[in-house]
């Protein structure tokens, strides 16, 4: 079965946040001038959604649901839970039980709920930086403080965990929660079972709960694998909530649905009560139809997508090696996001971003937005047609080689 990942889809008129150049990216002012004057059409490689149409099985299921014509209140259902169980078993050899499964509107809303429900204001929450910028927002908005444990940039740019620093952060009396991102956004690591086990032991020793963001967990590059955190620990010690789903996997983020997996009965009941207290009940019928089809039938589409994205990453690495050797970057094990080290260009970040966004008309995420360890990097989303990646790299070459 073949799928089309090469067609460039015009997203104008769809109110896509990724392509709204009047909106500021994390840590940056809105580059409205990208639309001004003559020049090539802007390219956005920032926000983590894809430039590919959703799998045909998903759109067909949603169309059938539209054709039905009645969109009343919709519940989760055994069939939906069973499809998630089968997906996790098939993709990750992970056995979960249907009654562990709850749903929410997305990973970030589920994180906000966990903090509000279980973490007192004034507490510390451990983050491994560079980290997804909205994690900082979730911590600050809920009256807590980030306890930063910076990842160690090792050989060939591969990042490792600073376990000594991690234990110090978890041992602080005010620390209540650790936010794990696996695979890690933005550095692309899939943490091993040994690494996950060591982090779990430290958190259990210091009574620190864990929120495991595994939303990119299906987007694992060839030759690598995801070890789900709960497959290592069981979820009761330390108490853990995992959030995942198909929003990144099949480009369904706008449907605002995620899976929340909580094996511990007491924790799950408390979380569900908190969700109900927030006024959350039921599923959007369109979201359920699309996700159910994705879980049940979307595997072949994903199997075709992953090598395509990996080839896009290979293109970037080879282009840099041949024509922009000052740019380095780690091998990405999971996610479709590249973490490019721009420090070799010698440009301070404001000048670098000005060249990339205003001259090349290429929107990226500036590394400083990801906290300590991010300065001098950019995050580049390569989940797009290969022609777009090629165009973007040629633009990057022109503006970096040009005289200031």
Secondary structure, DSSP 8 states (H G I E B T S, - for coil): ------S----TTTT-GGG-TTS--TTS---GGGGSSSSS--EE--SS--SS---HHHHHHHHHHHHH-----B---HHHHHHHHHHHHHHH-----GGGEEEES-HHHHHHHHHHHHS-TT-EEEEEES--HHHHHHHHHTT-EEEEEE-EE-GGG-EE--HHHHHHHHHSTTEEEEEEESS-TTT-----HHHHHHHHHHHHHTT-EEEEE-TTTT-B-TT-----HHHHH-SBTTBEEEEE-STTTTT-GGG--EEEE---HHHHHHHHHHHHHTT--SB-HHHHHHHHHHHHH-HHHHHHHHHHHHHHHHHHHHHHHHH-TT-EE---SBSSEEEEE-GGG---HHHHHIIIIIIS-EE-EEGGGG-TT-TTEEEEE--S-HHHHHHHHHHHHHHHHS--
